Amino acid sequence: MTVDAVERASPRRPARTGTRERERSRRVLTLPFLGLVLLAAGAAGVVSYLLWPTWPSTPVSLDAPSIPVTIDGVLFNVPPRAVREKVQRHPGQQERIDLAFDWPSLTPPQTDEIDRTKPLSPENAAAEVAATESRRLFVTIAPLGAVLPPLERLRTIYPRYAESQATAGADGLAILPFRPGTPYESEDLVYFGSNPEQFYARCTRPGRAVPGTCMQERAIGSDVVTLRFPRDWLSDWRNVNAGFDRLIAQLHPGN
């Protein structure tokens, strides 16, 4: 190699040396940074594991005391035996919960009251189910979501779909049918005539083989409590309404 060739090649050597030094510096800086990231991630994992709420993986016993259940940020005290779905029988946050209570005691059902080992004809089975449900109050607690609160629907929505004339019911009740072709057709709005907000319910009309049922809704915070009961109970609506008040106070003492 000539001297000129060596001189032309020599300026490139510092450049290669500088590149190696920069790469070495990056490696030196990167390794401690990765170590810090991994250390922080590990610490966060440990803290999350320690602080994350853990609930029993299996449903609690039917005879256990009332358990705290939170639905959309609202706390309820729920008797495990009243919970209808086994997967809902645990404390903590839930999307909704379905309950059943004997009437008029407002205690959780002790048995299903139907002997499953005894062969029954379809007619007798249906009769036993109907007899059981005639003594049961079914309760669902779920987030209200985008739906208007019950009282707002009573004031602004139901009148749009109801007939203009109500008929008299038991003990001061008024029965206002919903018009055919509306979202509530085949139902009646039943309310206390002089003060609808004191008591009201939407009720299906009884058919030949199907008894009528009623539904009352009550807002608690951001949740709605739906109470379903036989239409026959309307003849004693004052005691029914008082029983609903007591049950709500049991489930949500701060209400």
C-alpha positions as CSV (number, residue, x, y, z in Angstrom):
1,M,0.0,0.0,0.0
2,T,1.3,3.5,-0.9
3,V,1.7,6.3,1.5
4,D,-1.1,8.2,-0.2
5,A,-3.4,5.3,0.3
6,V,-2.5,5.1,4.0
7,E,-3.1,8.8,4.4
8,R,-6.5,8.5,2.7
9,A,-7.5,5.6,4.9
10,S,-6.3,6.9,8.2
11,P,-9.0,9.6,8.9
12,R,-11.7,6.9,8.9
13,R,-10.2,5.1,11.9
14,P,-11.2,7.7,14.5
15,A,-14.8,7.5,13.1
16,R,-15.0,3.8,13.7
17,T,-13.5,4.2,17.1
18,G,-16.0,6.9,18.0
19,T,-18.9,4.7,16.9
20,R,-17.7,1.9,19.1
21,E,-17.4,4.2,22.1
22,R,-21.0,5.5,21.5
23,E,-22.4,2.0,21.3
24,R,-20.5,1.0,24.4
25,S,-21.9,4.1,26.2
26,R,-25.4,3.3,25.2
27,R,-25.1,-0.2,26.5
28,V,-23.7,1.1,29.8
29,L,-26.7,3.4,30.1
30,T,-29.4,1.0,28.9
31,L,-28.6,-1.9,31.2
32,P,-29.2,0.1,34.5
33,F,-32.3,1.7,33.0
34,L,-33.7,-1.8,32.1
35,G,-32.9,-2.9,35.6
36,L,-34.8,0.0,37.1
37,V,-37.8,-0.7,34.9
38,L,-37.8,-4.4,35.9
39,L,-37.4,-3.5,39.5
40,A,-40.3,-1.1,39.4
41,A,-42.5,-3.6,37.5
42,G,-41.8,-6.2,40.2
43,A,-42.6,-3.9,43.0
44,A,-45.9,-2.8,41.4
45,G,-46.8,-6.5,40.9
46,V,-46.2,-7.2,44.6
47,V,-48.2,-4.2,45.7
48,S,-51.1,-5.1,43.4
49,Y,-51.1,-8.6,44.6
50,L,-51.2,-7.5,48.3
51,L,-53.8,-4.8,47.8
52,W,-56.1,-6.5,45.2
53,P,-59.4,-7.4,46.9
54,T,-59.8,-11.2,47.1
55,W,-63.1,-12.9,47.7
56,P,-63.9,-16.5,48.3
57,S,-63.5,-18.6,45.1
58,T,-66.6,-20.6,46.1
59,P,-70.0,-19.3,47.2
60,V,-70.5,-18.6,50.9
61,S,-72.7,-20.9,53.0
62,L,-76.4,-20.4,52.8
63,D,-76.5,-19.9,56.6
64,A,-73.8,-17.3,56.7
65,P,-74.6,-13.8,57.9
66,S,-75.5,-11.1,55.5
67,I,-72.6,-10.3,53.1
68,P,-71.6,-6.9,51.7
69,V,-72.3,-6.5,48.0
70,T,-71.5,-3.4,46.0
71,I,-73.4,-2.6,42.8
72,D,-72.3,0.4,40.8
73,G,-70.8,1.9,44.0
74,V,-73.8,1.3,46.2
75,L,-73.4,-1.0,49.2
76,F,-76.1,-3.6,50.1
77,N,-76.3,-6.1,52.9
78,V,-77.5,-9.4,51.4
79,P,-78.5,-12.6,53.1
80,P,-76.8,-15.4,51.2
81,R,-79.9,-17.7,51.3
82,A,-81.9,-15.0,49.5
83,V,-79.5,-15.0,46.5
84,R,-81.2,-16.9,43.7
85,E,-78.0,-17.5,41.5
86,K,-75.2,-19.5,43.1
87,V,-72.5,-17.6,41.2
88,Q,-73.8,-14.3,42.9
89,R,-73.5,-15.7,46.4
90,H,-70.2,-13.9,47.3
91,P,-69.3,-10.5,48.7
92,G,-67.7,-7.7,46.8
93,Q,-68.5,-5.9,43.5
94,Q,-71.1,-7.4,41.3
95,E,-72.9,-6.3,38.1
96,R,-76.3,-7.2,39.5
97,I,-77.9,-9.5,42.0
98,D,-81.2,-11.5,42.1
99,L,-82.9,-12.2,45.3
100,A,-86.1,-13.9,46.6
101,F,-87.9,-13.5,49.9
102,D,-90.9,-15.3,51.5
103,W,-94.0,-13.2,52.0
104,P,-95.1,-11.7,54.3
105,S,-92.2,-12.7,56.6
106,L,-89.6,-11.1,54.3
107,T,-87.2,-13.8,55.2
108,P,-85.0,-15.8,52.7
109,P,-86.7,-19.0,51.5
110,Q,-85.7,-22.0,53.6
111,T,-86.3,-24.5,50.8
112,D,-87.5,-24.5,47.3
113,E,-90.8,-26.0,48.6
114,I,-91.0,-28.4,45.6
115,D,-90.2,-32.0,46.0
116,R,-87.9,-32.7,43.0
117,T,-87.8,-36.5,43.7
118,K,-91.6,-36.9,43.3
119,P,-92.8,-37.4,39.8
120,L,-95.2,-34.7,38.8
121,S,-97.4,-34.2,35.8
122,P,-96.8,-30.9,33.9
123,E,-100.1,-29.6,35.3
124,N,-99.2,-30.4,38.9
125,A,-95.7,-29.1,38.5
126,A,-97.0,-25.8,37.1
127,A,-99.5,-25.6,39.9
128,E,-96.8,-26.2,42.6
129,V,-94.6,-23.5,41.0
130,A,-97.5,-21.1,40.9
131,A,-98.3,-21.8,44.5
132,T,-94.7,-21.2,45.6
133,E,-94.4,-18.0,43.5
134,S,-97.6,-16.6,45.0
135,R,-95.8,-16.4,48.3
136,R,-92.6,-15.0,47.0
137,L,-91.2,-11.6,46.4
138,F,-88.5,-11.4,43.8
139,V,-86.0,-8.6,43.9
140,T,-83.3,-7.5,41.4
141,I,-80.7,-4.9,42.1
142,A,-78.9,-3.5,39.1
143,P,-77.3,-0.2,37.9
144,L,-79.8,2.4,36.6
145,G,-77.5,3.2,33.7
146,A,-79.0,5.5,31.1
147,V,-82.6,4.8,32.0
148,L,-84.6,7.5,33.7
149,P,-85.2,7.1,37.4
150,P,-88.5,5.4,38.2
151,L,-90.3,8.6,39.5
152,E,-89.2,10.5,36.4
153,R,-90.7,7.7,34.2
154,L,-93.9,7.9,36.2
155,R,-94.2,11.6,35.7
156,T,-93.0,12.0,32.1
157,I,-92.9,8.6,30.2
158,Y,-95.9,6.5,31.3
159,P,-98.5,9.3,30.6
160,R,-97.5,9.3,26.9
161,Y,-98.5,5.6,26.5
162,A,-101.4,5.3,28.9
163,E,-105.1,5.7,28.2
164,S,-106.8,8.9,29.4
165,Q,-109.3,7.3,31.7
166,A,-108.5,5.2,34.8
167,T,-110.8,2.8,36.6
168,A,-111.2,2.4,40.4
169,G,-109.3,-0.4,42.1
170,A,-109.1,-1.7,45.7
171,D,-108.7,0.7,48.6
172,G,-108.2,3.9,46.7
173,L,-106.1,2.5,43.9
174,A,-106.5,3.7,40.3
175,I,-106.0,1.3,37.3
176,L,-104.8,3.0,34.1
177,P,-104.4,0.7,31.1
178,F,-101.6,1.3,28.6
179,R,-102.6,1.7,25.0
180,P,-102.2,-1.1,22.4
181,G,-99.2,-0.7,20.2
182,T,-97.1,1.0,22.9
183,P,-94.1,-0.5,24.7
184,Y,-96.3,-1.4,27.7
185,E,-99.3,-2.9,25.9
186,S,-101.1,-5.6,27.9
187,E,-100.0,-3.8,31.1
188,D,-101.7,-1.5,33.6
189,L,-100.3,1.3,35.6
190,V,-101.7,0.9,39.1
191,Y,-101.3,3.7,41.6
192,F,-102.7,5.3,44.7
193,G,-105.3,7.8,43.2
194,S,-104.6,10.7,45.5
195,N,-100.8,10.4,45.6
196,P,-99.3,8.2,42.8
197,E,-95.8,8.6,44.1
198,Q,-96.8,7.0,47.4
199,F,-97.5,3.7,45.6
200,Y,-97.5,2.7,42.0
201,A,-96.6,-0.4,40.0
202,R,-96.8,-1.7,36.4
203,C,-98.8,-4.9,36.3
204,T,-99.5,-7.5,33.6
205,R,-103.1,-8.5,33.1
206,P,-104.0,-12.0,34.2
207,G,-104.7,-14.5,31.5
208,R,-106.5,-17.9,31.5
209,A,-103.5,-19.9,32.8
210,V,-101.1,-17.1,33.8
211,P,-101.7,-14.9,36.8
212,G,-100.9,-11.2,36.6
213,T,-97.7,-10.0,38.1
214,C,-96.6,-6.5,39.2
215,M,-93.3,-4.7,39.2
216,Q,-92.3,-1.7,41.3
217,E,-89.0,0.1,40.9
218,R,-87.2,2.2,43.4
219,A,-84.0,4.2,42.9
220,I,-81.2,3.9,45.4
221,G,-78.2,6.1,44.4
222,S,-77.2,5.0,40.9
223,D,-79.0,1.7,41.2
224,V,-82.6,0.6,40.7
225,V,-84.3,-2.0,42.9
226,T,-87.0,-3.9,41.1
227,L,-89.6,-5.7,43.2
228,R,-91.8,-8.3,41.4
229,F,-94.9,-9.7,43.1
230,P,-98.3,-11.3,42.3
231,R,-101.0,-8.9,41.2
232,D,-103.3,-10.4,43.8
233,W,-101.3,-8.6,46.5
234,L,-102.8,-5.3,45.3
235,S,-105.9,-5.9,47.5
236,D,-103.6,-5.3,50.5
237,W,-101.3,-2.7,48.9
238,R,-100.8,-0.6,52.0
239,N,-99.2,-3.5,53.9
240,V,-97.3,-4.6,50.8
241,N,-95.9,-1.1,50.4
242,A,-94.9,-1.0,54.1
243,G,-93.2,-4.4,53.7
244,F,-91.2,-3.1,50.7
245,D,-90.0,-0.2,52.8
246,R,-88.8,-2.5,55.5
247,L,-87.0,-4.8,53.1
248,I,-85.2,-1.9,51.4
249,A,-84.1,-0.7,54.9
250,Q,-82.7,-4.1,55.6
251,L,-80.8,-4.3,52.3
252,H,-79.6,-0.7,52.4
253,P,-79.7,0.6,56.0
254,G,-78.5,4.0,55.0
255,N,-81.4,4.6,52.6
